Amino acid sequence: MTQGAGAWNSEGDIGPTDDWSRFGIPLPDDAVDFEDLMIFAMNYGNVAPPPLAGGAGVVATSERPLGELVSFKLVPVSADGDLVTYAVMIENDAKVLKGFSLDISYGLGNELVEVVASRSLSGKGSEHFFGTIERDLGKVELCVAALGIDAPFDHTGEVARVVVRESSVDPVGAKLEGADLRDVANRKDEIEITTPGAQTFVPRVSALMQNHPNPFNPTTRITYDVANAGHVRVEIYDVSGRMVRTLVNEHRGVGRYEVEWDGRNASGTPVHTGVYFYRMSAPGYTSQAKKMLLLK
């Protein structure tokens, strides 16, 4: 939509309609929000009279509720001081998803720095609307929709990045609380998003902790923090500097992890009593070897 001269208002209070369809009569409610976005998105690029009875214009629907085909999660991807960046992810098996709004809580004592569309979303060929609406303190609504008649939102993967400045008052961070899903005919399905158990621990810096127990026989556990998502390696060496075993060699998201060493080398053979060293390599982390003692 092209904004006009200075006297023009680029906002449109056009939804919902009386039957929730793109052909319905607008029922302005003095609020420009997700309802208006859906009516706009369904009519984007072409506004035509309603089809004749039995004629064209019937859109496909899903036999299963959208809530069974679409899911979301909020994943911490980096931490820099008090700034924590989260990725909004969508798993989308629906063929007729048109748009969605997400309720995101980021904590009363925290500051929402920015919410931006991911590169994978903004780089898609089809057009999308992406925007946010500030709600109560500590909450924001993220609104996304595919633009065009009967055009579905067919994206799976990262949708947005959310950056929060977390304080010591409310260090829990951001979380998803609910989603409003709409199909290409604006049929609605709401899902509640719950986070089981404790909130995800978001480390501020990457770190490699001392193994426990130490000394050990026959197994010990190594805890490590990853503050920036990426490829992580945790390796065991003997006193001569020869690598004994690789315990971790894969991508890790932001978080705290633990890995066990059973006192065996890469071939599965038990190693001898003695001093061993372990070290970690991770994005933005300068590895420092730590010492452990295997006693038999």
N, C-alpha and C positions, 0 to 999 in steps of 0.2 A: 504494500500500500504506500502510495506516494503522499507525503505530507504537503498540504497546500501552503498558502501565504500565512502570515502571522496571525490573522484572525481565525484561521481554521483550527478546529480541535481534532487531533488525530485519534482520539478515543471514540469508540462506538458502543453504546449501551443497546445491544440488539438481541440479547438472549436473557433467559431461555425463550423458546417459542411455545405456543399453546399445546403442541403435540410433540415437542422436542426434536422435530425433524427440521431439515433445512428449508422446507416449504411452509412451515407453520407461521402463524402470526406472531411477530415479536411482542414480548411482554417485558418491556424495560423495567428494571428493578432498582434503578439508581445506584448500580454497582457495576463496574467494569471488571470482570473476573473470568474464570475458566468457562462459565456458561457462554459468555459472549465469544470467547475464542473458538469454541466448538462450532457455533453457528457460522462464524466468519470462515473457519477452516473448511467446512463442508461446502461453502459457496465460493470459495476462492477461485478466481479466474473465470467464472461463468455463473451468472444468475439468470435462470430461465423460468418460465411458468411451470407449474406442477404438471407432471405427465398425465395424459388421459387414462382413465381406468382401464386396466389390462394392458397398458402400453409399456414403453421403456421406462427406465428409472428405478426398477426394483433392484436393491443392492443385496449382496450376499450377507448372510449372517452365520455365526458359528453355532454348531449344535451344542457345544460345551460353553459354560460361562467363561468370560475372559479371565476371571480370577483363578481358574484352573490352568490357564495357558500362559499367563504372564506373571512374573515375579520380579522383585527388586531387592537389592541389597546395597548397603553403604560400606565401602571398604577403605580404611586408612591406607594411603599410599606413600606419604612422606611426612616428616616432622622436622621443623627447623626452629629451634627455640620454642616459643609459645605458639607458633603457627603450625597448625596441623591441616593437611590437605586430604580430603576424602574423594573417592570416585563413586558416582552413582551408577550402578550397573543394572541392566535389564536382561532378563531371559524371556524371549518373546517367541512363543510357538503359535501365536494366533495369526491368522491370515487377514483378519478384518479389524485389527486394532487401529483406531483413528488417532486417539490422543489420550493423555493422562495428566493428572496433577498429583504431586507428591507432597505430603506434609512432612517437613523436616524440622526437628527440634535441635537447637545447637547450645542450649543451656542459658539460664538467666544471667550468669556471671560472665558469659563469654561474648565475644564480638564476631559478627559475621563479616568477614573481609570481602569476599566475592563469591558469586556463583556463575560459572562460565560453561558454555557448551563445549563438549569434548571435540577434539579434532576429527574423530571418526564420524561424529554426527554432522558437524558443519561441513564436512567434505563430501557428504553423500550427494548424489545427483538430484534426488527429489527435494522439493522445498519443504522446510519445516519452520514452525514458529517456536521460539524458545524464550521464556521469560519467567520472572519471579514476582511474587506479591508478598510484601511484608505483612505478617499477621500479628499475633500477640507478641509481647517481649519474649525473645528467645526462640521464635518460630518463623519459618518462611515457607511459602508454597511455591513449588516449581511446576510450571505449566509447559507442556510440550504437545504439539499436534502436527500431523502431516497436512499440508495445504493442497487443496484440490478436490473436485467432486469424486467421491468414492475412492480416493487415494488412501491406501492404508499406511500406517507407520510400521515399516518392515525391518526396523533396526534392532539388532541384538548386540549387546556388549556395553561399552561405556557410553553414558549419556552426558554426564556433566562432572565438573570438578567443583567441590565446595571447600573453601578455605575459611577456617575458624581460628581466631586468636583465643586460646584457652587460658583461663585464669586459675589460680589456686582455689578460688571460691567454688567453682563448678568445673572440675577437671574431667568430667565424664565425657564431654565432647558431643558430636553430632550423632543423631540417630533418625531413622525413618519411623514414622508413626502410622501412616495410612496412605492409601492410594485410591483415586477415583479414575476408573477406566471407562473409555467410551469406544464403541465400535463405529464403523463407517456410517451407520444410521443414527448415531448419537445415543444408542442404547447404553444404559449405565450399569456398571458393576463396581462395587466398592470392596476393597480388601483391607483388613487391618494387619499391620506389620508389627510383630512382636519380636523382641530380642530376648531369647532365653538365657537365664543365668546372668552372670556378671557382665558388665560392659567390656568390650575388647580393650586390652591394655595397649596404649599407644606410646612406645618409647620415644624419648626426645633425641637420643643419640644411639648409634649402634654400639654394642658392647658384647664382650665375651667374658662370661663369668667363670669362676673357679669350679672345677668339677667336684662332684660330691657322690659318694664319699671319696676321701683322699687321705691316706692310702686306700686302695680298694682291692677286692678279690671276690668274685671274678669280674664284676661289672661296675661301671660308674656312669654317671649322667652329666652331660654338659649343657648348660643353659646359655642362650645367646639372644640378644635383642637386635632387631633389624629396623632402623629408622627410615630407610629409603628402599622401596621395593626394587628388586633386581636379582641378579644371579648371586648365589651365596655358596661358598665352599667351606667345609670344616674338615681339616686333615690332621692325622696323627703322624708323628715322626719319632724315630729313636734318637739316641744320644749322638749318633754319627751324622745325623741330618738326613737319613734315608727315610722316605715316606713309607709308612707302615699300612695305613688304611685311610680311605676317603669316606667320611661319615655322611657328609651332605654335599651334593653337587647339583643344585637345581634352583629354579626361581622361587623366591620367597617374598610374600607381601609384608607390609609393616606389621610388626607384632613381636611377641616373645615366644621362643621355641625351645625345645629340649630334645636332645638326641642321646642315645645310649651307646656306649662302647662295651663290647663283651670280651675285651682282651684278646681278640683274634686279629690276624692280618688279613690282607685282601684275598688270600687263598682260603681263609677259614681255619688256619692253623693257630692254636694258642701261642701267644708270644711268651718270652721268658720274663722272669722277675726283673724289675729294673725301673729306671726313670724314663719317662716318655714326655713328649711335648705335643701340644695341639695348638692350632692357630686357625683363624677365620679370615676369609676375604669376602667383602661385601661392598656395595656402592657407598662411597664416601667414608669408608672405614680403613684406618691404618692398622694393619694386623700386628699384634704383639703376642708372641708365643707364651703359653702358660705351661707350667710343669706339673706332672702328676706321677705318682708312684704306684706301681703294681707289685703287690707282695703275694707270694704263694707259699 
